[in-house]
Amino acid sequence: MKYILVTGGVISGIGKGIIASSIGTILRSNGFRVTSIKIDPYINIDAGTFSPYEHGEVFVLDDGG
């Protein structure tokens, strides 16, 4: 089993998802089995309480997600 990690900072829209899906598509077309997992780094932290200046804009939905 091999892993490829695509990471980035708090800047959204820099293409992390496009890069990850493109790599996965290329690997799958060459016969590899691919599974994509998105990891939430704020598993025990409420990102809605962060300052927008240190984290960026945060949207909290009605259900808390």
N, C-alpha and C positions, 0 to 999 in steps of 0.2 A: 504494500500500500504506500502510495506517495501522496504528499500534500503540496498544494500551491496556495500560498497566502497572498491576498491582495489587500494591502493596508493603505491608509491615508490619514490625514489630519481631519480637523473639524470642517474643512471647506467642502461643502457639498457641490455636486455638479462638476467634479474634475474627471469623471469618467471611470471610477472604480468599478461600477456595475457593468459598464460596457466592456472594460478590459477583462473582467472575470468571465462574463458570458462568452466573449470571443475566444478566450483560451479554452473554455469548456467545449465550445462548438468545434474548434480545430481538433482537440483531443478525441472527442466523440467520433468525428468523421474519420479518424485514423484507427478506430476500433477500440479505444479505451472506454472503460466504464467511468462515468463522471457523476459526481454528486456535489451540488452546490449548497453551502450552508452559510447563512448570514449570522454573525455573532454580535449580540448586543452588549457593548462594554459597560452599560449602566444597569447591570442586572439587579443591584441592590441600592441604587441611587436614584432619587427623583430628579431627572434632568430639568423638570419644570421650575426647580428652585435655583438653577444656575443663573448667574449674571449673563445677559446677552453679550456683554463685552468680553467675557472670558470664554464663552462657549459658542456663541452664535444664536440665532433666533430659534426658539423652541415652541412647538405647538403641542398642547396637551388636549386630548379629545375628552368628550363627556364621560366616556367609560374609563378614563384614566390611562388609556393606552397611547 
